[in-house]
Amino acid sequence: MTAQTFEVGTVVAERSVHLTRDSLVRYAGASGDFNPIHYRDDVAAEVGLPGVLAHGMLTMGIASSVVVAALPGAARVVDYGVRFARPVVVDPVTGAELTVTAKVGAADESAVRIDLTVKHGDTTVLVKAQLRVAADSLGR
């Protein structure tokens, strides 16, 4: 990417990521988060959830990885934050499709703020999802 592509409104990255129940098991193993709401329908139902949920940190990690993959190798992420709006229910047969769109929200001499839209179908699952990248690491 060139410095010119970091103008406000520019789409930096866009990608869909398919999650399956296997994805959740692999993430649980990597993260150590074995809460049964992430792999057992009966436990999810007992606590009033609509089904097995993807881990929040998995959703957050997927969103940031879409941006990081599109940035130059020397790019330095200096801040990343989100608010969780809705859970991602992962169907045992069809899984779940996350769509991530990353757009430049602001840019100055110190940093570029990239705003992320993360959806599961028509539902926005992360809000106020923003990643800041040091401007000097982008060749600005």
Secondary structure as UniProt FT lines:
FT   HELIX           3..6
FT   TURN            8..9
FT   STRAND          11..19
FT   HELIX           21..31
FT   HELIX           36..38
FT   HELIX           41..46
FT   TURN            47..48
FT   HELIX           56..70
FT   TURN            73..74
FT   STRAND          77..84
FT   TURN            92..94
FT   STRAND          95..107
FT   STRAND          111..120
FT   TURN            121..122
FT   STRAND          123..134
FT   HELIX           135..138
//
